[in-house]
Amino acid sequence: MADLIVGPGDEHDLPRSVLQRLVKEAIADGLSINKDAKTAVTKSATVFILYLTAAANEIAQKANRKTINANDVMAALESVDLAHLQEPLQQELEAFKLAVKDKKSQSAGSNGRSTSAAAGSDEAADDADLVDAFDAPVPPAEAEEDAPVEEPTAMEQ
């Protein structure tokens, strides 16, 4: 698998503001987290993402695909002995898809009456692209061996 060592100030670090918000939601009211713990959470999250992505990448490569999809991530969870996270992740993906769908329908209903509505429409389109990526069809495991290799898009090259 890929080298998972993450050094200080690594470009792979997740944004601290995002992690702080997630940590605050996870801990009990009245508790705080010190600087070292924030760093440990940041590094742990980064290593986890790199590890899971490397596992999902191996699954996609074995299927002769150059694009990792949500099913690869689900299979990777199982391959790294974290199958118990598959159901919560699936629920989160479904909730995300619903939120994007609602946001898109709300943006379409506003007909671009304001600048912020137009920006929201662009954001909804970006979110819709993410949903499409999650919904990409995956052939059954036995058919994947004979599946043609997907050509990378301009973004992947």
Backbone as CSV, one residue per row, in Angstrom:
resi,resn,N_x,N_y,N_z,CA_x,CA_y,CA_z,C_x,C_y,C_z
1,MET,0.827,-1.184,0.000,0.000,0.000,0.000,0.869,1.244,0.000
2,ALA,0.232,2.379,-0.206,0.950,3.646,-0.281,1.616,3.973,1.049
3,ASP,2.650,4.792,0.976,3.347,5.243,2.169,2.388,6.109,2.979
4,LEU,2.142,5.731,4.213,1.140,6.413,5.028,1.738,7.327,6.077
5,ILE,3.027,7.598,6.016,3.647,8.464,7.002,3.305,9.907,6.650
6,VAL,2.781,10.607,7.635,2.354,11.985,7.432,3.208,12.869,8.331
7,GLY,3.955,13.761,7.728,4.861,14.611,8.488,4.224,15.912,8.919
8,PRO,4.974,16.725,9.667,4.444,18.008,10.132,4.176,18.935,8.948
9,GLY,3.038,19.614,8.981,2.694,20.542,7.916,2.495,19.885,6.568
10,ASP,2.181,18.606,6.572,2.002,17.852,5.330,0.834,18.427,4.523
11,GLU,0.996,18.438,3.213,-0.076,18.957,2.343,-1.326,18.094,2.394
12,HIS,-1.237,16.898,2.977,-2.393,16.023,3.075,-3.250,16.312,4.306
13,ASP,-2.782,17.182,5.192,-3.552,17.478,6.396,-4.922,18.046,6.033
14,LEU,-5.906,17.625,6.778,-7.259,18.130,6.593,-7.368,19.520,7.219
15,PRO,-8.274,20.339,6.747,-8.431,21.681,7.320,-8.799,21.604,8.809
16,ARG,-8.048,22.329,9.623,-8.287,22.306,11.071,-9.705,22.749,11.415
17,SER,-10.229,23.737,10.702,-11.566,24.239,11.032,-12.621,23.147,10.868
18,VAL,-12.476,22.340,9.837,-13.421,21.243,9.605,-13.311,20.215,10.723
19,LEU,-12.083,19.854,11.059,-11.887,18.865,12.120,-12.351,19.384,13.470
20,GLN,-12.099,20.670,13.759,-12.550,21.234,15.027,-14.070,21.161,15.134
21,ARG,-14.757,21.466,14.039,-16.222,21.399,14.049,-16.692,19.962,14.285
22,LEU,-16.057,19.004,13.634,-16.427,17.605,13.820,-16.164,17.132,15.245
23,VAL,-15.008,17.512,15.785,-14.663,17.113,17.149,-15.639,17.731,18.136
24,LYS,-15.977,19.002,17.958,-16.927,19.662,18.863,-18.275,18.959,18.853
25,GLU,-18.693,18.487,17.689,-19.964,17.766,17.593,-19.885,16.401,18.277
26,ALA,-18.685,15.830,18.344,-18.520,14.476,18.884,-18.327,14.441,20.397
27,ILE,-17.809,15.521,20.979,-17.540,15.493,22.416,-18.693,16.112,23.188
28,ALA,-18.748,15.777,24.466,-19.817,16.267,25.335,-19.675,17.769,25.569
29,ASP,-20.801,18.424,25.823,-20.789,19.853,26.129,-19.918,20.099,27.354
30,GLY,-19.196,21.189,27.337,-18.352,21.546,28.469,-16.950,20.976,28.396
31,LEU,-16.715,20.028,27.513,-15.378,19.478,27.351,-14.643,20.250,26.269
32,SER,-13.333,20.285,26.394,-12.523,20.924,25.359,-11.436,19.947,24.938
33,ILE,-10.729,20.313,23.902,-9.670,19.453,23.374,-8.419,20.312,23.231
34,ASN,-7.292,19.812,23.734,-6.077,20.628,23.683,-5.392,20.519,22.326
35,LYS,-4.357,21.337,22.148,-3.671,21.435,20.858,-3.089,20.088,20.411
36,ASP,-2.461,19.349,21.338,-1.882,18.057,20.970,-2.947,17.069,20.520
37,ALA,-4.091,17.092,21.192,-5.180,16.188,20.808,-5.721,16.564,19.427
38,LYS,-5.812,17.867,19.146,-6.268,18.308,17.821,-5.299,17.822,16.739
39,THR,-4.011,17.923,17.030,-3.008,17.450,16.076,-3.135,15.948,15.886
40,ALA,-3.329,15.215,16.991,-3.467,13.755,16.903,-4.694,13.369,16.075
41,VAL,-5.792,14.080,16.267,-7.008,13.796,15.495,-6.768,14.100,14.020
42,THR,-6.115,15.224,13.740,-5.823,15.593,12.352,-4.968,14.534,11.674
43,LYS,-3.902,14.120,12.328,-3.015,13.117,11.740,-3.722,11.772,11.603
44,SER,-4.502,11.389,12.607,-5.230,10.117,12.556,-6.229,10.102,11.408
45,ALA,-6.969,11.185,11.261,-7.958,11.268,10.183,-7.277,11.210,8.819
46,THR,-6.148,11.896,8.701,-5.409,11.895,7.445,-4.904,10.500,7.108
47,VAL,-4.322,9.818,8.083,-3.813,8.466,7.854,-4.959,7.530,7.497
48,PHE,-6.091,7.665,8.197,-7.243,6.806,7.903,-7.718,6.999,6.463
49,ILE,-7.822,8.240,6.041,-8.283,8.520,4.678,-7.303,7.960,3.646
50,LEU,-6.012,8.162,3.883,-5.007,7.634,2.954,-5.049,6.105,2.912
51,TYR,-5.187,5.479,4.058,-5.229,4.021,4.152,-6.463,3.461,3.443
52,LEU,-7.621,4.048,3.721,-8.860,3.576,3.102,-8.833,3.813,1.592
53,THR,-8.300,4.944,1.172,-8.203,5.235,-0.257,-7.266,4.255,-0.954
54,ALA,-6.158,3.926,-0.303,-5.224,2.955,-0.893,-5.898,1.591,-1.034
55,ALA,-6.673,1.185,-0.024,-7.387,-0.095,-0.097,-8.443,-0.063,-1.203
56,ALA,-9.181,1.038,-1.314,-10.195,1.170,-2.367,-9.534,1.201,-3.744
57,ASN,-8.380,1.823,-3.836,-7.644,1.868,-5.094,-7.239,0.471,-5.543
58,GLU,-6.777,-0.348,-4.620,-6.410,-1.725,-4.958,-7.613,-2.499,-5.493
59,ILE,-8.765,-2.283,-4.890,-9.980,-2.964,-5.331,-10.348,-2.525,-6.744
60,ALA,-10.279,-1.223,-7.009,-10.589,-0.717,-8.350,-9.587,-1.245,-9.375
61,GLN,-8.307,-1.281,-9.016,-7.290,-1.775,-9.945,-7.483,-3.257,-10.257
62,LYS,-7.844,-4.045,-9.259,-8.097,-5.471,-9.486,-9.274,-5.667,-10.437
63,ALA,-10.186,-4.707,-10.463,-11.335,-4.760,-11.361,-11.032,-4.066,-12.690
64,ASN,-9.763,-3.732,-12.915,-9.330,-3.054,-14.147,-10.044,-1.730,-14.369
65,ARG,-10.269,-1.004,-13.280,-10.866,0.329,-13.382,-9.881,1.351,-12.855
66,LYS,-9.955,2.547,-13.403,-9.077,3.630,-12.962,-9.801,4.624,-12.077
67,THR,-11.057,4.377,-11.799,-11.850,5.271,-10.973,-12.365,4.517,-9.755
68,ILE,-12.119,5.074,-8.594,-12.648,4.499,-7.348,-14.086,4.978,-7.209
69,ASN,-14.988,4.049,-6.885,-16.375,4.446,-6.661,-16.777,4.102,-5.228
70,ALA,-17.985,4.457,-4.858,-18.460,4.245,-3.490,-18.449,2.766,-3.110
71,ASN,-18.753,1.902,-4.056,-18.725,0.465,-3.759,-17.313,-0.010,-3.433
72,ASP,-16.308,0.591,-4.069,-14.920,0.255,-3.752,-14.586,0.660,-2.316
73,VAL,-15.073,1.822,-1.917,-14.836,2.288,-0.553,-15.522,1.357,0.443
74,MET,-16.738,0.938,0.135,-17.452,0.003,1.013,-16.685,-1.319,1.123
75,ALA,-16.204,-1.822,0.007,-15.433,-3.067,0.024,-14.112,-2.867,0.770
76,ALA,-13.515,-1.688,0.630,-12.265,-1.398,1.329,-12.475,-1.398,2.836
77,LEU,-13.611,-0.892,3.288,-13.903,-0.933,4.720,-13.873,-2.366,5.233
78,GLU,-14.446,-3.256,4.448,-14.444,-4.666,4.844,-13.028,-5.240,4.803
79,SER,-12.268,-4.878,3.786,-10.923,-5.440,3.645,-9.968,-4.967,4.738
80,VAL,-10.244,-3.828,5.351,-9.400,-3.341,6.445,-10.060,-3.601,7.802
81,ASP,-10.957,-4.581,7.816,-11.644,-5.018,9.042,-12.469,-3.923,9.710
82,LEU,-13.119,-3.094,8.901,-14.001,-2.057,9.424,-15.398,-2.172,8.812
83,ALA,-15.831,-3.399,8.586,-17.130,-3.638,7.962,-18.271,-3.030,8.770
84,HIS,-18.086,-2.889,10.080,-19.133,-2.303,10.917,-19.410,-0.837,10.562
85,LEU,-18.542,-0.217,9.798,-18.753,1.173,9.376,-19.514,1.284,8.053
86,GLN,-19.735,0.156,7.383,-20.415,0.190,6.088,-21.836,0.726,6.203
87,GLU,-22.605,0.227,7.152,-24.000,0.663,7.291,-24.106,2.151,7.643
88,PRO,-23.343,2.650,8.636,-23.417,4.095,8.901,-22.990,4.937,7.707
89,LEU,-21.972,4.488,6.978,-21.544,5.236,5.805,-22.628,5.231,4.737
90,GLN,-23.260,4.096,4.525,-24.344,4.011,3.542,-25.481,4.960,3.912
91,GLN,-25.806,5.024,5.199,-26.853,5.937,5.661,-26.458,7.393,5.414
92,GLU,-25.193,7.721,5.678,-24.717,9.085,5.436,-24.749,9.432,3.948
93,LEU,-24.381,8.480,3.104,-24.432,8.722,1.655,-25.861,8.986,1.193
94,GLU,-26.801,8.202,1.712,-28.210,8.387,1.343,-28.716,9.749,1.821
95,ALA,-28.348,10.132,3.047,-28.755,11.439,3.570,-28.150,12.563,2.731
96,PHE,-26.897,12.396,2.320,-26.235,13.383,1.479,-26.952,13.520,0.144
97,LYS,-27.290,12.387,-0.463,-27.994,12.401,-1.747,-29.332,13.122,-1.634
98,LEU,-30.064,12.849,-0.552,-31.351,13.523,-0.339,-31.161,15.022,-0.168
99,ALA,-30.160,15.426,0.606,-29.906,16.844,0.830,-29.552,17.545,-0.476
100,VAL,-28.753,16.901,-1.301,-28.381,17.482,-2.590,-29.607,17.596,-3.485
101,LYS,-30.426,16.557,-3.481,-31.635,16.574,-4.299,-32.569,17.705,-3.864
102,ASP,-32.737,17.862,-2.549,-33.575,18.940,-2.029,-32.995,20.304,-2.378
103,LYS,-31.692,20.446,-2.212,-31.019,21.704,-2.505,-31.152,22.045,-3.989
104,LYS,-31.013,21.026,-4.827,-31.121,21.230,-6.271,-32.541,21.652,-6.654
105,SER,-33.536,21.003,-6.059,-34.919,21.355,-6.384,-35.264,22.746,-5.863
106,GLN,-34.708,23.145,-4.725,-34.938,24.489,-4.210,-34.280,25.527,-5.112
107,SER,-33.076,25.235,-5.581,-32.374,26.151,-6.477,-33.109,26.282,-7.803
108,ALA,-33.640,25.193,-8.293,-34.382,25.226,-9.557,-35.666,26.018,-9.394
109,GLY,-36.261,25.973,-8.224,-37.494,26.694,-7.955,-37.307,28.191,-7.860
110,SER,-36.094,28.647,-7.538,-35.856,30.085,-7.385,-35.618,30.777,-8.724
111,ASN,-35.336,29.999,-9.787,-35.125,30.519,-11.145,-34.070,31.610,-11.227
112,GLY,-33.048,31.547,-10.351,-31.933,32.481,-10.440,-32.314,33.913,-10.180
113,ARG,-33.228,34.186,-9.254,-33.700,35.555,-9.002,-32.641,36.430,-8.353
114,SER,-31.652,35.825,-7.694,-30.632,36.627,-7.046,-29.269,36.033,-7.317
115,THR,-28.244,36.827,-6.997,-26.875,36.351,-7.179,-26.622,35.133,-6.311
116,SER,-27.099,35.158,-5.069,-26.869,34.021,-4.183,-27.613,32.790,-4.678
117,ALA,-28.758,32.990,-5.308,-29.487,31.839,-5.847,-28.703,31.214,-6.986
118,ALA,-28.074,32.062,-7.816,-27.271,31.537,-8.910,-26.071,30.782,-8.369
119,ALA,-25.442,31.327,-7.328,-24.303,30.636,-6.716,-24.756,29.319,-6.123
120,GLY,-25.935,29.315,-5.501,-26.479,28.082,-4.933,-26.736,27.058,-6.006
121,SER,-27.149,27.516,-7.179,-27.396,26.609,-8.290,-26.101,25.942,-8.742
122,ASP,-25.017,26.737,-8.818,-23.720,26.171,-9.175,-23.277,25.157,-8.134
123,GLU,-23.488,25.498,-6.867,-23.109,24.586,-5.787,-23.943,23.314,-5.856
124,ALA,-25.228,23.449,-6.152,-26.094,22.274,-6.273,-25.649,21.403,-7.440
125,ALA,-25.207,22.040,-8.523,-24.718,21.265,-9.667,-23.460,20.495,-9.292
126,ASP,-22.556,21.142,-8.527,-21.356,20.445,-8.061,-21.725,19.276,-7.172
127,ASP,-22.677,19.484,-6.256,-23.124,18.408,-5.378,-23.784,17.300,-6.183
128,ALA,-24.514,17.663,-7.232,-25.165,16.657,-8.068,-24.114,15.794,-8.762
129,ASP,-22.997,16.410,-9.163,-21.909,15.633,-9.757,-21.372,14.618,-8.759
130,LEU,-21.269,15.015,-7.486,-20.816,14.080,-6.455,-21.798,12.931,-6.305
131,VAL,-23.079,13.245,-6.297,-24.085,12.195,-6.173,-23.990,11.247,-7.351
132,ASP,-23.807,11.788,-8.562,-23.664,10.937,-9.740,-22.476,10.000,-9.580
133,ALA,-21.392,10.493,-8.993,-20.222,9.647,-8.777,-20.541,8.511,-7.814
134,PHE,-21.349,8.794,-6.787,-21.727,7.758,-5.833,-22.685,6.752,-6.458
135,ASP,-23.449,7.193,-7.438,-24.446,6.327,-8.054,-23.920,5.556,-9.261
136,ALA,-22.642,5.702,-9.571,-22.098,5.033,-10.748,-22.332,3.533,-10.653
137,PRO,-22.845,2.930,-11.712,-23.117,1.491,-11.665,-21.827,0.691,-11.587
138,VAL,-21.873,-0.364,-10.821,-20.725,-1.250,-10.688,-21.173,-2.634,-11.098
139,PRO,-20.493,-3.242,-12.071,-20.889,-4.581,-12.510,-20.643,-5.598,-11.403
140,PRO,-21.309,-6.729,-11.448,-21.071,-7.772,-10.455,-19.605,-8.187,-10.450
141,ALA,-19.152,-8.734,-9.325,-17.737,-9.061,-9.133,-17.212,-9.984,-10.235
142,GLU,-17.980,-10.977,-10.631,-17.477,-11.906,-11.637,-17.355,-11.244,-13.008
143,ALA,-18.160,-10.227,-13.278,-18.096,-9.543,-14.568,-16.990,-8.493,-14.579
144,GLU,-16.518,-8.044,-13.408,-15.518,-6.986,-13.349,-14.202,-7.404,-13.970
145,GLU,-13.859,-8.683,-13.911,-12.590,-9.125,-14.466,-12.518,-8.898,-15.964
146,ASP,-13.636,-8.990,-16.645,-13.661,-8.814,-18.090,-14.059,-7.406,-18.510
147,ALA,-14.306,-6.532,-17.529,-14.759,-5.179,-17.836,-13.654,-4.399,-18.528
148,PRO,-14.021,-3.558,-19.497,-13.009,-2.752,-20.173,-12.445,-1.716,-19.209
149,VAL,-11.213,-1.338,-19.426,-10.569,-0.336,-18.597,-11.136,1.014,-18.982
150,GLU,-11.570,1.776,-17.960,-12.102,3.103,-18.220,-10.966,4.061,-18.536
151,GLU,-11.164,4.903,-19.509,-10.172,5.910,-19.852,-10.301,7.046,-18.864
152,PRO,-9.188,7.604,-18.367,-9.255,8.700,-17.407,-9.799,9.962,-18.077
153,THR,-10.525,10.736,-17.288,-11.021,12.014,-17.780,-9.898,13.029,-17.686
154,ALA,-10.124,14.203,-18.189,-9.118,15.257,-18.142,-8.745,15.590,-16.707
155,MET,-9.686,15.491,-15.768,-9.424,15.798,-14.361,-8.533,14.742,-13.741
156,GLU,-8.610,13.499,-14.174,-7.853,12.407,-13.588,-6.425,12.334,-14.115
157,GLN,-6.166,12.958,-15.265,-4.848,12.851,-15.881,-3.871,13.787,-15.267
